[in-house]
Amino acid sequence: MEAPRTNVVVNELVFSLYQRPLHPELFSIFAQRQVKTEKYEAQIWVTNCSHVVSVFSDEMCLTELINSPEQGLPQRGLIERFQFRGQRNHKCTLSRGMAYMTDFQIEKMSPNLYRQSHSDLERFARNRGVFVNFPDQAVGGLEPFSYVDFESRQNELHIHTFHAFPDQITIIKTQSLFDFH
């Protein structure tokens, strides 16, 4: 498996939403989880200090991800694409009973707060979610990491992600809700 690429400029990263699944060969997957309920199935991948979440319900699929703009991703099925600049909210309702909303923010912090966030999220991940450290990419004693927390309910999937970039002492936080009504 290739080393994660964590030395990206955060405000060049892109949040993309597709109405289709994306092939796993497009990504370096460092951890994955599956969620299955009567209403939906989800694949959660931690990739290069980012994530890909694909949710399937009936014949419908919705995929959210964070990627760098130079990553060669298809245009087919792309619904929205945003750069990470400041805070953003987005909502869409798709046919066949699936609604989606997300918001994200970029948090610049002190080295001490970064370390504390790392420690708190790693501890929290012992009981739920997926936590991936990238110690070989540490900068100034600070390690990049990704934490994806998810909560599966009967008609909803909640996703909370934290992706940390030590060279910029920055964490990207996203919250998403996949709703099946």
Rosetta constraint file for C-alpha pairs under 8 A:
AtomPair CA 1 CA 28 HARMONIC 6.99 0.50
AtomPair CA 2 CA 28 HARMONIC 6.97 0.50
AtomPair CA 4 CA 28 HARMONIC 7.70 0.50
AtomPair CA 4 CA 47 HARMONIC 7.71 0.50
AtomPair CA 4 CA 48 HARMONIC 4.59 0.50
AtomPair CA 4 CA 49 HARMONIC 7.13 0.50
AtomPair CA 4 CA 134 HARMONIC 7.37 0.50
AtomPair CA 4 CA 137 HARMONIC 7.87 0.50
AtomPair CA 5 CA 48 HARMONIC 5.60 0.50
AtomPair CA 5 CA 49 HARMONIC 7.47 0.50
AtomPair CA 6 CA 48 HARMONIC 6.58 0.50
AtomPair CA 6 CA 49 HARMONIC 6.26 0.50
AtomPair CA 6 CA 137 HARMONIC 7.03 0.50
AtomPair CA 6 CA 144 HARMONIC 6.95 0.50
AtomPair CA 6 CA 165 HARMONIC 6.52 0.50
AtomPair CA 7 CA 165 HARMONIC 7.43 0.50
AtomPair CA 7 CA 167 HARMONIC 7.05 0.50
AtomPair CA 8 CA 12 HARMONIC 7.51 0.50
AtomPair CA 8 CA 13 HARMONIC 7.66 0.50
AtomPair CA 8 CA 68 HARMONIC 7.83 0.50
AtomPair CA 9 CA 13 HARMONIC 6.97 0.50
AtomPair CA 9 CA 168 HARMONIC 7.95 0.50
AtomPair CA 10 CA 84 HARMONIC 6.82 0.50
AtomPair CA 10 CA 165 HARMONIC 7.78 0.50
AtomPair CA 10 CA 168 HARMONIC 7.93 0.50
AtomPair CA 10 CA 170 HARMONIC 7.93 0.50
AtomPair CA 11 CA 83 HARMONIC 6.45 0.50
AtomPair CA 11 CA 84 HARMONIC 4.84 0.50
AtomPair CA 11 CA 85 HARMONIC 5.46 0.50
AtomPair CA 12 CA 68 HARMONIC 6.73 0.50
AtomPair CA 12 CA 69 HARMONIC 7.01 0.50
AtomPair CA 12 CA 83 HARMONIC 6.30 0.50
AtomPair CA 12 CA 84 HARMONIC 6.69 0.50
AtomPair CA 13 CA 66 HARMONIC 6.75 0.50
AtomPair CA 13 CA 67 HARMONIC 5.74 0.50
AtomPair CA 13 CA 68 HARMONIC 4.76 0.50
AtomPair CA 13 CA 69 HARMONIC 6.44 0.50
AtomPair CA 13 CA 83 HARMONIC 5.85 0.50
AtomPair CA 13 CA 84 HARMONIC 5.88 0.50
AtomPair CA 14 CA 66 HARMONIC 5.57 0.50
AtomPair CA 14 CA 67 HARMONIC 5.34 0.50
AtomPair CA 14 CA 68 HARMONIC 5.91 0.50
AtomPair CA 14 CA 69 HARMONIC 6.32 0.50
AtomPair CA 14 CA 81 HARMONIC 6.56 0.50
AtomPair CA 14 CA 82 HARMONIC 5.51 0.50
AtomPair CA 14 CA 83 HARMONIC 4.43 0.50
AtomPair CA 14 CA 84 HARMONIC 6.05 0.50
AtomPair CA 15 CA 64 HARMONIC 7.26 0.50
AtomPair CA 15 CA 65 HARMONIC 5.78 0.50
AtomPair CA 15 CA 66 HARMONIC 4.64 0.50
AtomPair CA 15 CA 67 HARMONIC 6.63 0.50
AtomPair CA 15 CA 81 HARMONIC 5.61 0.50
AtomPair CA 15 CA 82 HARMONIC 5.16 0.50
AtomPair CA 15 CA 83 HARMONIC 6.18 0.50
AtomPair CA 15 CA 84 HARMONIC 7.04 0.50
AtomPair CA 16 CA 64 HARMONIC 5.69 0.50
AtomPair CA 16 CA 65 HARMONIC 5.39 0.50
AtomPair CA 16 CA 66 HARMONIC 6.32 0.50
AtomPair CA 16 CA 67 HARMONIC 7.62 0.50
AtomPair CA 16 CA 78 HARMONIC 7.36 0.50
AtomPair CA 16 CA 79 HARMONIC 7.72 0.50
AtomPair CA 16 CA 80 HARMONIC 5.77 0.50
AtomPair CA 16 CA 81 HARMONIC 4.40 0.50
AtomPair CA 16 CA 82 HARMONIC 6.54 0.50
AtomPair CA 17 CA 62 HARMONIC 7.16 0.50
AtomPair CA 17 CA 63 HARMONIC 5.64 0.50
AtomPair CA 17 CA 64 HARMONIC 4.53 0.50
AtomPair CA 17 CA 65 HARMONIC 6.65 0.50
AtomPair CA 17 CA 78 HARMONIC 6.08 0.50
AtomPair CA 17 CA 79 HARMONIC 5.53 0.50
AtomPair CA 17 CA 80 HARMONIC 5.21 0.50
AtomPair CA 17 CA 81 HARMONIC 6.41 0.50
AtomPair CA 18 CA 62 HARMONIC 5.71 0.50
AtomPair CA 18 CA 63 HARMONIC 4.97 0.50
AtomPair CA 18 CA 64 HARMONIC 6.41 0.50
AtomPair CA 18 CA 77 HARMONIC 5.21 0.50
AtomPair CA 18 CA 78 HARMONIC 4.37 0.50
AtomPair CA 18 CA 79 HARMONIC 5.31 0.50
AtomPair CA 18 CA 80 HARMONIC 7.20 0.50
AtomPair CA 19 CA 60 HARMONIC 7.60 0.50
AtomPair CA 19 CA 61 HARMONIC 5.62 0.50
AtomPair CA 19 CA 62 HARMONIC 4.58 0.50
AtomPair CA 19 CA 63 HARMONIC 6.31 0.50
AtomPair CA 19 CA 77 HARMONIC 4.98 0.50
AtomPair CA 19 CA 78 HARMONIC 6.38 0.50
AtomPair CA 19 CA 79 HARMONIC 6.53 0.50
AtomPair CA 20 CA 60 HARMONIC 7.59 0.50
AtomPair CA 20 CA 61 HARMONIC 4.98 0.50
AtomPair CA 20 CA 62 HARMONIC 5.61 0.50
AtomPair CA 20 CA 63 HARMONIC 6.32 0.50
AtomPair CA 20 CA 77 HARMONIC 5.78 0.50
AtomPair CA 21 CA 54 HARMONIC 6.15 0.50
AtomPair CA 21 CA 61 HARMONIC 6.25 0.50
AtomPair CA 21 CA 62 HARMONIC 6.88 0.50
AtomPair CA 21 CA 63 HARMONIC 5.98 0.50
AtomPair CA 22 CA 26 HARMONIC 7.52 0.50
AtomPair CA 22 CA 63 HARMONIC 7.50 0.50
AtomPair CA 24 CA 28 HARMONIC 7.87 0.50
AtomPair CA 24 CA 29 HARMONIC 7.63 0.50
AtomPair CA 26 CA 73 HARMONIC 7.59 0.50
AtomPair CA 27 CA 47 HARMONIC 6.51 0.50
AtomPair CA 28 CA 47 HARMONIC 5.51 0.50
AtomPair CA 28 CA 48 HARMONIC 6.65 0.50
AtomPair CA 29 CA 45 HARMONIC 6.07 0.50
AtomPair CA 29 CA 46 HARMONIC 5.80 0.50
AtomPair CA 29 CA 47 HARMONIC 4.76 0.50
AtomPair CA 29 CA 48 HARMONIC 7.52 0.50
AtomPair CA 30 CA 45 HARMONIC 7.35 0.50
AtomPair CA 30 CA 46 HARMONIC 5.59 0.50
AtomPair CA 30 CA 47 HARMONIC 5.72 0.50
AtomPair CA 30 CA 48 HARMONIC 7.51 0.50
AtomPair CA 30 CA 132 HARMONIC 7.36 0.50
AtomPair CA 31 CA 45 HARMONIC 5.81 0.50
AtomPair CA 31 CA 46 HARMONIC 5.19 0.50
AtomPair CA 31 CA 47 HARMONIC 7.50 0.50
AtomPair CA 31 CA 130 HARMONIC 7.29 0.50
AtomPair CA 31 CA 132 HARMONIC 7.27 0.50
AtomPair CA 32 CA 43 HARMONIC 7.21 0.50
AtomPair CA 32 CA 44 HARMONIC 5.40 0.50
AtomPair CA 32 CA 45 HARMONIC 4.42 0.50
AtomPair CA 32 CA 46 HARMONIC 6.27 0.50
AtomPair CA 32 CA 130 HARMONIC 7.75 0.50
AtomPair CA 33 CA 43 HARMONIC 6.05 0.50
AtomPair CA 33 CA 44 HARMONIC 5.16 0.50
AtomPair CA 33 CA 45 HARMONIC 6.73 0.50
AtomPair CA 33 CA 130 HARMONIC 7.84 0.50
AtomPair CA 34 CA 41 HARMONIC 7.35 0.50
AtomPair CA 34 CA 42 HARMONIC 5.62 0.50
AtomPair CA 34 CA 43 HARMONIC 4.76 0.50
AtomPair CA 34 CA 44 HARMONIC 6.22 0.50
AtomPair CA 35 CA 41 HARMONIC 5.54 0.50
AtomPair CA 35 CA 42 HARMONIC 5.00 0.50
AtomPair CA 35 CA 43 HARMONIC 6.64 0.50
AtomPair CA 35 CA 152 HARMONIC 7.35 0.50
AtomPair CA 36 CA 40 HARMONIC 6.11 0.50
AtomPair CA 36 CA 41 HARMONIC 4.34 0.50
AtomPair CA 36 CA 42 HARMONIC 6.44 0.50
AtomPair CA 37 CA 41 HARMONIC 6.15 0.50
AtomPair CA 37 CA 154 HARMONIC 6.85 0.50
AtomPair CA 38 CA 154 HARMONIC 7.50 0.50
AtomPair CA 39 CA 57 HARMONIC 6.27 0.50
AtomPair CA 39 CA 58 HARMONIC 7.91 0.50
AtomPair CA 39 CA 154 HARMONIC 6.93 0.50
AtomPair CA 39 CA 155 HARMONIC 6.59 0.50
AtomPair CA 39 CA 180 HARMONIC 7.38 0.50
AtomPair CA 40 CA 55 HARMONIC 6.84 0.50
AtomPair CA 40 CA 56 HARMONIC 5.53 0.50
AtomPair CA 40 CA 57 HARMONIC 4.55 0.50
AtomPair CA 40 CA 58 HARMONIC 7.43 0.50
AtomPair CA 41 CA 55 HARMONIC 5.78 0.50
AtomPair CA 41 CA 56 HARMONIC 5.18 0.50
AtomPair CA 41 CA 57 HARMONIC 6.60 0.50
AtomPair CA 42 CA 53 HARMONIC 6.96 0.50
AtomPair CA 42 CA 54 HARMONIC 5.53 0.50
AtomPair CA 42 CA 55 HARMONIC 4.29 0.50
AtomPair CA 42 CA 56 HARMONIC 6.13 0.50
AtomPair CA 43 CA 52 HARMONIC 7.96 0.50
AtomPair CA 43 CA 53 HARMONIC 5.69 0.50
AtomPair CA 43 CA 54 HARMONIC 5.21 0.50
AtomPair CA 43 CA 55 HARMONIC 6.53 0.50
AtomPair CA 44 CA 51 HARMONIC 7.33 0.50
AtomPair CA 44 CA 52 HARMONIC 6.00 0.50
AtomPair CA 44 CA 53 HARMONIC 4.60 0.50
AtomPair CA 44 CA 54 HARMONIC 6.69 0.50
AtomPair CA 45 CA 51 HARMONIC 5.53 0.50
AtomPair CA 45 CA 52 HARMONIC 5.12 0.50
AtomPair CA 45 CA 53 HARMONIC 6.33 0.50
AtomPair CA 46 CA 50 HARMONIC 5.97 0.50
AtomPair CA 46 CA 51 HARMONIC 4.54 0.50
AtomPair CA 46 CA 52 HARMONIC 6.64 0.50
AtomPair CA 46 CA 130 HARMONIC 7.91 0.50
AtomPair CA 46 CA 132 HARMONIC 7.54 0.50
AtomPair CA 46 CA 146 HARMONIC 7.06 0.50
AtomPair CA 46 CA 148 HARMONIC 7.53 0.50
AtomPair CA 47 CA 51 HARMONIC 5.18 0.50
AtomPair CA 47 CA 52 HARMONIC 7.17 0.50
AtomPair CA 49 CA 144 HARMONIC 7.17 0.50
AtomPair CA 49 CA 145 HARMONIC 6.15 0.50
AtomPair CA 49 CA 146 HARMONIC 5.34 0.50
AtomPair CA 49 CA 163 HARMONIC 5.47 0.50
AtomPair CA 49 CA 164 HARMONIC 6.94 0.50
AtomPair CA 49 CA 165 HARMONIC 7.86 0.50
AtomPair CA 50 CA 65 HARMONIC 7.34 0.50
AtomPair CA 50 CA 66 HARMONIC 5.45 0.50
AtomPair CA 50 CA 67 HARMONIC 6.91 0.50
AtomPair CA 50 CA 146 HARMONIC 6.69 0.50
AtomPair CA 50 CA 163 HARMONIC 6.11 0.50
AtomPair CA 51 CA 65 HARMONIC 5.46 0.50
AtomPair CA 51 CA 66 HARMONIC 5.84 0.50
AtomPair CA 51 CA 148 HARMONIC 7.89 0.50
AtomPair CA 51 CA 161 HARMONIC 8.00 0.50
AtomPair CA 52 CA 63 HARMONIC 6.92 0.50
AtomPair CA 52 CA 64 HARMONIC 5.79 0.50
AtomPair CA 52 CA 65 HARMONIC 4.34 0.50
AtomPair CA 52 CA 66 HARMONIC 6.88 0.50
AtomPair CA 53 CA 63 HARMONIC 5.47 0.50
AtomPair CA 53 CA 64 HARMONIC 5.36 0.50
AtomPair CA 53 CA 65 HARMONIC 6.40 0.50
AtomPair CA 54 CA 61 HARMONIC 6.73 0.50
AtomPair CA 54 CA 62 HARMONIC 5.67 0.50
AtomPair CA 54 CA 63 HARMONIC 4.16 0.50
AtomPair CA 54 CA 64 HARMONIC 6.59 0.50
AtomPair CA 55 CA 61 HARMONIC 5.52 0.50
AtomPair CA 55 CA 62 HARMONIC 5.34 0.50
AtomPair CA 55 CA 63 HARMONIC 6.32 0.50
AtomPair CA 55 CA 178 HARMONIC 7.89 0.50
AtomPair CA 56 CA 60 HARMONIC 5.67 0.50
AtomPair CA 56 CA 61 HARMONIC 4.44 0.50
AtomPair CA 56 CA 62 HARMONIC 6.71 0.50
AtomPair CA 57 CA 61 HARMONIC 6.44 0.50
AtomPair CA 60 CA 96 HARMONIC 7.65 0.50
AtomPair CA 67 CA 71 HARMONIC 6.77 0.50
AtomPair CA 74 CA 78 HARMONIC 7.74 0.50
AtomPair CA 84 CA 105 HARMONIC 7.65 0.50
AtomPair CA 84 CA 106 HARMONIC 7.28 0.50
AtomPair CA 85 CA 105 HARMONIC 7.98 0.50
AtomPair CA 85 CA 106 HARMONIC 7.39 0.50
AtomPair CA 86 CA 105 HARMONIC 5.89 0.50
AtomPair CA 86 CA 106 HARMONIC 6.01 0.50
AtomPair CA 87 CA 103 HARMONIC 7.28 0.50
AtomPair CA 87 CA 104 HARMONIC 5.63 0.50
AtomPair CA 87 CA 105 HARMONIC 4.35 0.50
AtomPair CA 87 CA 106 HARMONIC 6.77 0.50
AtomPair CA 88 CA 103 HARMONIC 5.42 0.50
AtomPair CA 88 CA 104 HARMONIC 5.52 0.50
AtomPair CA 88 CA 105 HARMONIC 6.69 0.50
AtomPair CA 89 CA 101 HARMONIC 7.50 0.50
AtomPair CA 89 CA 102 HARMONIC 5.75 0.50
AtomPair CA 89 CA 103 HARMONIC 4.16 0.50
AtomPair CA 89 CA 104 HARMONIC 6.70 0.50
AtomPair CA 90 CA 101 HARMONIC 5.57 0.50
AtomPair CA 90 CA 102 HARMONIC 5.33 0.50
AtomPair CA 90 CA 103 HARMONIC 6.23 0.50
AtomPair CA 91 CA 99 HARMONIC 7.74 0.50
AtomPair CA 91 CA 100 HARMONIC 5.75 0.50
AtomPair CA 91 CA 101 HARMONIC 4.15 0.50
AtomPair CA 91 CA 102 HARMONIC 6.46 0.50
AtomPair CA 92 CA 99 HARMONIC 5.94 0.50
AtomPair CA 92 CA 100 HARMONIC 5.38 0.50
AtomPair CA 92 CA 101 HARMONIC 6.32 0.50
AtomPair CA 93 CA 97 HARMONIC 7.75 0.50
AtomPair CA 93 CA 98 HARMONIC 6.21 0.50
AtomPair CA 93 CA 99 HARMONIC 4.23 0.50
AtomPair CA 93 CA 100 HARMONIC 6.20 0.50
AtomPair CA 94 CA 98 HARMONIC 5.34 0.50
AtomPair CA 94 CA 99 HARMONIC 5.77 0.50
AtomPair CA 94 CA 100 HARMONIC 7.89 0.50
AtomPair CA 97 CA 180 HARMONIC 5.69 0.50
AtomPair CA 97 CA 181 HARMONIC 5.29 0.50
AtomPair CA 98 CA 178 HARMONIC 7.08 0.50
AtomPair CA 98 CA 179 HARMONIC 5.67 0.50
AtomPair CA 98 CA 180 HARMONIC 4.74 0.50
AtomPair CA 98 CA 181 HARMONIC 6.48 0.50
AtomPair CA 99 CA 178 HARMONIC 6.03 0.50
AtomPair CA 99 CA 179 HARMONIC 4.98 0.50
AtomPair CA 99 CA 180 HARMONIC 6.46 0.50
AtomPair CA 99 CA 181 HARMONIC 7.77 0.50
AtomPair CA 100 CA 176 HARMONIC 7.31 0.50
AtomPair CA 100 CA 177 HARMONIC 5.65 0.50
AtomPair CA 100 CA 178 HARMONIC 4.76 0.50
AtomPair CA 100 CA 179 HARMONIC 6.09 0.50
AtomPair CA 101 CA 176 HARMONIC 5.68 0.50
AtomPair CA 101 CA 177 HARMONIC 5.35 0.50
AtomPair CA 101 CA 178 HARMONIC 6.89 0.50
AtomPair CA 102 CA 174 HARMONIC 7.04 0.50
AtomPair CA 102 CA 175 HARMONIC 5.50 0.50
AtomPair CA 102 CA 176 HARMONIC 4.19 0.50
AtomPair CA 102 CA 177 HARMONIC 6.35 0.50
AtomPair CA 103 CA 174 HARMONIC 5.81 0.50
AtomPair CA 103 CA 175 HARMONIC 5.51 0.50
AtomPair CA 103 CA 176 HARMONIC 6.65 0.50
AtomPair CA 104 CA 172 HARMONIC 7.25 0.50
AtomPair CA 104 CA 173 HARMONIC 5.50 0.50
AtomPair CA 104 CA 174 HARMONIC 4.22 0.50
AtomPair CA 104 CA 175 HARMONIC 6.31 0.50
AtomPair CA 105 CA 172 HARMONIC 5.96 0.50
AtomPair CA 105 CA 173 HARMONIC 5.43 0.50
AtomPair CA 105 CA 174 HARMONIC 6.63 0.50
AtomPair CA 106 CA 170 HARMONIC 6.86 0.50
AtomPair CA 106 CA 171 HARMONIC 5.93 0.50
AtomPair CA 106 CA 172 HARMONIC 4.62 0.50
AtomPair CA 106 CA 173 HARMONIC 6.36 0.50
AtomPair CA 107 CA 170 HARMONIC 5.53 0.50
AtomPair CA 107 CA 171 HARMONIC 5.25 0.50
AtomPair CA 107 CA 172 HARMONIC 6.31 0.50
AtomPair CA 107 CA 173 HARMONIC 7.64 0.50
AtomPair CA 108 CA 168 HARMONIC 7.58 0.50
AtomPair CA 108 CA 169 HARMONIC 5.98 0.50
AtomPair CA 108 CA 170 HARMONIC 4.45 0.50
AtomPair CA 108 CA 171 HARMONIC 6.64 0.50
AtomPair CA 109 CA 113 HARMONIC 6.09 0.50
AtomPair CA 109 CA 114 HARMONIC 6.19 0.50
AtomPair CA 109 CA 169 HARMONIC 5.85 0.50
AtomPair CA 109 CA 170 HARMONIC 6.10 0.50
AtomPair CA 109 CA 171 HARMONIC 7.99 0.50
AtomPair CA 110 CA 114 HARMONIC 6.15 0.50
AtomPair CA 110 CA 169 HARMONIC 6.77 0.50
AtomPair CA 111 CA 115 HARMONIC 6.20 0.50
AtomPair CA 111 CA 142 HARMONIC 7.62 0.50
AtomPair CA 111 CA 169 HARMONIC 6.52 0.50
AtomPair CA 112 CA 116 HARMONIC 6.17 0.50
AtomPair CA 113 CA 117 HARMONIC 5.99 0.50
AtomPair CA 114 CA 118 HARMONIC 6.16 0.50
AtomPair CA 114 CA 142 HARMONIC 7.75 0.50
AtomPair CA 114 CA 166 HARMONIC 7.98 0.50
AtomPair CA 114 CA 169 HARMONIC 6.67 0.50
AtomPair CA 114 CA 170 HARMONIC 7.67 0.50
AtomPair CA 115 CA 119 HARMONIC 6.20 0.50
AtomPair CA 115 CA 142 HARMONIC 6.86 0.50
AtomPair CA 116 CA 120 HARMONIC 6.03 0.50
AtomPair CA 117 CA 121 HARMONIC 5.99 0.50
AtomPair CA 118 CA 122 HARMONIC 6.02 0.50
AtomPair CA 118 CA 145 HARMONIC 7.60 0.50
AtomPair CA 119 CA 123 HARMONIC 6.14 0.50
AtomPair CA 120 CA 124 HARMONIC 6.13 0.50
AtomPair CA 121 CA 125 HARMONIC 6.03 0.50
AtomPair CA 121 CA 131 HARMONIC 7.90 0.50
AtomPair CA 121 CA 147 HARMONIC 7.08 0.50
AtomPair CA 122 CA 126 HARMONIC 6.83 0.50
AtomPair CA 122 CA 131 HARMONIC 6.41 0.50
AtomPair CA 122 CA 147 HARMONIC 7.79 0.50
AtomPair CA 123 CA 127 HARMONIC 7.96 0.50
AtomPair CA 124 CA 128 HARMONIC 6.83 0.50
AtomPair CA 125 CA 129 HARMONIC 5.45 0.50
AtomPair CA 125 CA 130 HARMONIC 6.23 0.50
AtomPair CA 125 CA 131 HARMONIC 5.96 0.50
AtomPair CA 125 CA 147 HARMONIC 7.52 0.50
AtomPair CA 125 CA 149 HARMONIC 7.71 0.50
AtomPair CA 128 CA 149 HARMONIC 6.62 0.50
AtomPair CA 128 CA 150 HARMONIC 7.82 0.50
AtomPair CA 129 CA 147 HARMONIC 7.13 0.50
AtomPair CA 129 CA 148 HARMONIC 5.54 0.50
AtomPair CA 129 CA 149 HARMONIC 4.12 0.50
AtomPair CA 129 CA 150 HARMONIC 5.95 0.50
AtomPair CA 130 CA 147 HARMONIC 5.61 0.50
AtomPair CA 130 CA 148 HARMONIC 5.17 0.50
AtomPair CA 130 CA 149 HARMONIC 6.36 0.50
AtomPair CA 131 CA 145 HARMONIC 7.32 0.50
AtomPair CA 131 CA 146 HARMONIC 5.79 0.50
AtomPair CA 131 CA 147 HARMONIC 4.37 0.50
AtomPair CA 131 CA 148 HARMONIC 6.53 0.50
AtomPair CA 132 CA 145 HARMONIC 5.56 0.50
AtomPair CA 132 CA 146 HARMONIC 5.27 0.50
AtomPair CA 132 CA 147 HARMONIC 6.41 0.50
AtomPair CA 133 CA 143 HARMONIC 6.95 0.50
AtomPair CA 133 CA 144 HARMONIC 6.32 0.50
AtomPair CA 133 CA 145 HARMONIC 4.48 0.50
AtomPair CA 133 CA 146 HARMONIC 6.71 0.50
AtomPair CA 134 CA 138 HARMONIC 7.16 0.50
AtomPair CA 134 CA 143 HARMONIC 6.20 0.50
AtomPair CA 134 CA 144 HARMONIC 5.44 0.50
AtomPair CA 134 CA 145 HARMONIC 5.78 0.50
AtomPair CA 135 CA 143 HARMONIC 5.39 0.50
AtomPair CA 135 CA 144 HARMONIC 6.98 0.50
AtomPair CA 136 CA 143 HARMONIC 7.94 0.50
AtomPair CA 137 CA 143 HARMONIC 6.52 0.50
AtomPair CA 137 CA 144 HARMONIC 6.64 0.50
AtomPair CA 138 CA 142 HARMONIC 5.26 0.50
AtomPair CA 138 CA 143 HARMONIC 4.23 0.50
AtomPair CA 138 CA 144 HARMONIC 6.27 0.50
AtomPair CA 138 CA 166 HARMONIC 7.02 0.50
AtomPair CA 139 CA 143 HARMONIC 6.53 0.50
AtomPair CA 139 CA 166 HARMONIC 5.87 0.50
AtomPair CA 139 CA 167 HARMONIC 5.84 0.50
AtomPair CA 140 CA 166 HARMONIC 7.80 0.50
AtomPair CA 140 CA 167 HARMONIC 7.89 0.50
AtomPair CA 142 CA 166 HARMONIC 5.50 0.50
AtomPair CA 143 CA 164 HARMONIC 7.96 0.50
AtomPair CA 143 CA 165 HARMONIC 7.77 0.50
AtomPair CA 143 CA 166 HARMONIC 6.15 0.50
AtomPair CA 144 CA 163 HARMONIC 7.59 0.50
AtomPair CA 144 CA 164 HARMONIC 5.12 0.50
AtomPair CA 144 CA 165 HARMONIC 5.21 0.50
AtomPair CA 144 CA 166 HARMONIC 5.69 0.50
AtomPair CA 145 CA 162 HARMONIC 7.96 0.50
AtomPair CA 145 CA 163 HARMONIC 5.93 0.50
AtomPair CA 145 CA 164 HARMONIC 5.25 0.50
AtomPair CA 145 CA 165 HARMONIC 7.48 0.50
AtomPair CA 146 CA 161 HARMONIC 7.32 0.50
AtomPair CA 146 CA 162 HARMONIC 5.60 0.50
AtomPair CA 146 CA 163 HARMONIC 4.44 0.50
AtomPair CA 146 CA 164 HARMONIC 6.31 0.50
AtomPair CA 147 CA 161 HARMONIC 5.62 0.50
AtomPair CA 147 CA 162 HARMONIC 5.11 0.50
AtomPair CA 147 CA 163 HARMONIC 6.52 0.50
AtomPair CA 148 CA 159 HARMONIC 6.99 0.50
AtomPair CA 148 CA 160 HARMONIC 5.82 0.50
AtomPair CA 148 CA 161 HARMONIC 4.43 0.50
AtomPair CA 148 CA 162 HARMONIC 6.51 0.50
AtomPair CA 149 CA 159 HARMONIC 5.86 0.50
AtomPair CA 149 CA 160 HARMONIC 5.07 0.50
AtomPair CA 149 CA 161 HARMONIC 6.19 0.50
AtomPair CA 150 CA 157 HARMONIC 7.09 0.50
AtomPair CA 150 CA 158 HARMONIC 5.45 0.50
AtomPair CA 150 CA 159 HARMONIC 4.50 0.50
AtomPair CA 150 CA 160 HARMONIC 6.20 0.50
AtomPair CA 151 CA 157 HARMONIC 5.90 0.50
AtomPair CA 151 CA 158 HARMONIC 5.08 0.50
AtomPair CA 151 CA 159 HARMONIC 6.67 0.50
AtomPair CA 152 CA 156 HARMONIC 6.32 0.50
AtomPair CA 152 CA 157 HARMONIC 4.75 0.50
AtomPair CA 152 CA 158 HARMONIC 6.47 0.50
AtomPair CA 153 CA 157 HARMONIC 5.99 0.50
AtomPair CA 155 CA 179 HARMONIC 6.00 0.50
AtomPair CA 155 CA 180 HARMONIC 5.04 0.50
AtomPair CA 155 CA 181 HARMONIC 6.66 0.50
AtomPair CA 156 CA 177 HARMONIC 6.80 0.50
AtomPair CA 156 CA 178 HARMONIC 5.55 0.50
AtomPair CA 156 CA 179 HARMONIC 4.58 0.50
AtomPair CA 156 CA 180 HARMONIC 6.10 0.50
AtomPair CA 157 CA 177 HARMONIC 5.76 0.50
AtomPair CA 157 CA 178 HARMONIC 5.12 0.50
AtomPair CA 157 CA 179 HARMONIC 6.70 0.50
AtomPair CA 158 CA 175 HARMONIC 7.36 0.50
AtomPair CA 158 CA 176 HARMONIC 5.82 0.50
AtomPair CA 158 CA 177 HARMONIC 4.76 0.50
AtomPair CA 158 CA 178 HARMONIC 6.61 0.50
AtomPair CA 159 CA 174 HARMONIC 7.80 0.50
AtomPair CA 159 CA 175 HARMONIC 5.67 0.50
AtomPair CA 159 CA 176 HARMONIC 5.08 0.50
AtomPair CA 159 CA 177 HARMONIC 6.46 0.50
AtomPair CA 160 CA 173 HARMONIC 7.29 0.50
AtomPair CA 160 CA 174 HARMONIC 5.65 0.50
AtomPair CA 160 CA 175 HARMONIC 4.55 0.50
AtomPair CA 160 CA 176 HARMONIC 6.55 0.50
AtomPair CA 161 CA 172 HARMONIC 7.79 0.50
AtomPair CA 161 CA 173 HARMONIC 5.55 0.50
AtomPair CA 161 CA 174 HARMONIC 5.16 0.50
AtomPair CA 161 CA 175 HARMONIC 6.59 0.50
AtomPair CA 162 CA 171 HARMONIC 6.33 0.50
AtomPair CA 162 CA 172 HARMONIC 5.63 0.50
AtomPair CA 162 CA 173 HARMONIC 4.70 0.50
AtomPair CA 162 CA 174 HARMONIC 6.79 0.50
AtomPair CA 163 CA 171 HARMONIC 5.44 0.50
AtomPair CA 163 CA 172 HARMONIC 5.16 0.50
AtomPair CA 163 CA 173 HARMONIC 6.70 0.50
AtomPair CA 164 CA 169 HARMONIC 7.51 0.50
AtomPair CA 164 CA 170 HARMONIC 5.87 0.50
AtomPair CA 164 CA 171 HARMONIC 4.30 0.50
AtomPair CA 164 CA 172 HARMONIC 6.46 0.50
AtomPair CA 165 CA 169 HARMONIC 5.82 0.50
AtomPair CA 165 CA 170 HARMONIC 5.30 0.50
AtomPair CA 165 CA 171 HARMONIC 6.18 0.50
AtomPair CA 166 CA 170 HARMONIC 6.45 0.50
